[in-house]
Amino acid sequence: MGCSSHHGVPVTYSEEVFSEAKPAVDTEHLTSQPTLAPPTGTAPEAFRLPTNHIVNGWVPFKRWCDEHQAGPVQRLAGTTVPTFALKATNGLLILRAYSQVAYWRGMEFHLGFAPQIVNGQPVLHSLDLAKNIEPLLHPFTLPAPTNRIVVIDPGHGGSNLGTRSVLDGSFEKEFTLDWAKRLAPILETNGWKVFLTRTSDVDLSLTNRVNFADACNADLFISLHFNADPNPKNNDEAGIETFCVTPTGMPSTLTRDYEDDATLVFPNNRFDAQNLQYAIRVQRSLLKISGAHDHGVRRARFMTVLRGQNCPAILVEGGYLSNPREAKRIAEPAYRQKLAEAVAQALIEPATVKPEPGAEAESGG
């Protein structure tokens, strides 16, 4: 399948204070997404781990931090549940005992296993340390500015309508395409070669989207979506969340009705660290620019459009079309422009995104 072209400075770290970083106890939650089509066509190559592959192990967090020179671990006072902070050179990490929800620089992300307490000290699963904590502490670098390629995937299309806006019945597929078309020229202006999996209202299978990224030799794949609560009586849920593939051996944050076989290894698992780093950067940028509620960075392995990728890949849910207030914002071209600029901001070196002239004035979707 051939490709046709659509034609960073890291987020500044502000020093957080421990007292300001205490996570609210009620922030742990799982939200549902609009239904993605089940895997179609040829399934991505997968295999099961050999029985002697070590995937389980619990490590004292303080010992791990000392060995990795990550910084001191402190217990936060005044918390009902034992809560610990690691103040690393590039951010503040907050962990709560018995909770899979953690916070990096004030933003929510999900661990595979809830930290435990042994002799008054936190112990973390070895997979979380390797696949979640360590990537956050390491410096992130974008691909070389020469010939770096991103594939933007506007979710749904054609007869695959996606969810509908509670505001006026508009379809998700219209908003994702407009979002992608706004994002593409900004990235092109800022050093990326950009391809879109679709540039019009056509249906494209999930495996074809993966194949398209392969044909483009993508350095990064971003799938754009909007969310909806599956309960038609609930229109309160709102916020932005970003997904990447679940590391092998780890349970997923979201499984739906799909089997979550932790022993499977998918092509995209080679990029576990980069997946998380991109997801964190994009989620943080979206929250900063949009002011939306933080639903965090999450893991799933049933999404064919991610797990089959041979490059770093993330899926962004840009808000809830089932929420009247959020649906109204998403319907505004200027807000979709903000979402586009936020994603771009996470993927460029300059401190300021160079916008596409006149983009906000275009109506789109």
Helices and strands as residue ranges (DSSP letters): G 18-20, G 25-27, E 47-48, E 58-60, H 61-67, E 73-75, E 83-88, E 91-96, E 101-104, E 107-110, E 116-118, E 121-125, H 126-128, I 129-133, H 134-137, E 148-154, H 172-189, E 192-196, H 206-215, E 220-227, E 240-245, E 264-265, G 267-271, H 272-290, E 294-300, H 304-307, E 313-320, H 324-330, H 333-345, G 359-361
